[in-house]
Amino acid sequence: MKKWMYVIFPTVGLGLFLILYFAEVKKMDEKEQAHAVEVAQLKKADDDRKAKLQDEANASAAKKAKERDDERTRKEAEKAAKWKAEGDKIQEDTDKYKADAAAATKKITDLEAQIEKLRAQKDQANRDYLAAIKAVELGKIERRNAEIEIQRTTKMLVTRAEDSSFAKMPPPFVPPVAR
């Protein structure tokens, strides 16, 4: 029986070990299932939390995108308004300067007409002046001619008078010589 002892005790030990082992394996399987359920619940909670955070992030991103779009639209509107204001100012300045240029052109035209009138008056005054100088010179020439004529007439009269017997002195009276 001694031989059988070598087989019975290890077999009984093995049986007890297997009973205890399978009981522990069952407990571990239950723990693992409980842990798997707990992990699944945690994972589900984590997934729910992640989904919630993702939804919040999406909502926040959508809100930020909308704010960016609103800001970009506002900036574009401000830029367009500024552009329009600058364009209106430029147009206003252009109109003002065109009006100033038109007024200056009209003034230039008036001044040019005045200059033409004054030039015509100057030309007429020059013609009148030259005519007056000509008349004065002609008067001087006529006076000189008249003086020359007077001198010629005077000389002619002097010559006739000298040639005339009345103008000659009678010969001096010589008293007769007493004899």
ABEGO torsion letter per residue (X at the ends): XAAAAAAAAAAAAAAAAAAAAAAAAAAAAAAAAAAAAAAAAAAAAAAAAAAAAAAAAAAAAAAAAAAAAAAAAAAAAAAAAAAAAAAAAAAAAAAAAAAAAAAAAAAAAAAAAAAAAAAAAAAAAAAAAAAAAAAAAAAAAAAAAAAAAAAAAAAAAAAAAAABAAABBBBBBBBBBBX
